[in-house]
Amino acid sequence: MTNETPEPAEHEEPEGHREPEEHEARAVDRLIFFSDAVTAIAITLLAIDLPVPAGATVPAFWSSVRHNDLRYLAFLISFVSIAAAWGHHHDVFQYAKRADSRLRSLTMFWLMMIVLIPFATKLLTSNRGSTVAANALGWGFYALVQVLITGALFVMRRHMIAHHLLEPGSESREGRDWDWRAYGPLLGFGLSIPVFFVTPDAWVLWIVLPPLVARFRRLPRRAQSGPGGQLTAGRRRNVR
């Protein structure tokens, strides 16, 4: 009897070829899991210092709530901002297949800004009733943290595209839309920093500018479409 050596399957990849890809995938997973954990801790820390309303009667209870209304509002703003930052981080890493040292460094910088949000949130309420300049330092620092968070994600995405850290063909998947979603917070928080030295109501830019940028983004699409959402003749020729 002769011992026949089984032939490998036609489409089976060599084991040595799969191992580097598996190691790279695990490295990306570790980076994502670590980022998720730190973000979860930061968003939890927001609630630790929330004041508990006190009062033996209903009017006294609501008076205590109104006394701390700014702290509750600051908590809500920061909770939404961290949730939005985590969502954008998920979009950036959705198609990541590899991670290099530069991407890890950018991620650590992004996480440093995330964990600063609870501290920056306290600054929003600690200078209540202060001068415009003192108020601008606290609120301006909060806005700066938000700018750096969005900016770090923007740089991360550009780095991943430039160094081919994404799955092939995924660079254009909602990529341009993500860029426009980043422009809103960058403009809203960025422009508010100098305006805070003029008026304490510069926080309105945080709410107004992002939706305006998103609306401006939709204008070119409408211009390219005819009545009823149909593509114009020139657009159809480009598509063909």
Buried (B, 14 or more C-beta within 10 A) or exposed (E): EEEEEEEEEEEEEEEEEEEEEEEBBEBBEEBBEBBEEBBEEBBEBBEEEEEEBEEEEEEEEEEBBEEBEEBBEBBEBBBEBBEBBBEBBEBBBBBBBBBBEBBBEBBBBBBBBBEBBBEBBBBBBEBEEEEEEEBBBBBBBBBBBBBBBBBBBBBBBEBBBEEEBBEEEBBEBEBEEBEEBBBBBBBBBBBBBEBBBEEBEBBEBBEEBBEEBBEEBEEEEEEEEEEEEEEEEEBEEEEE
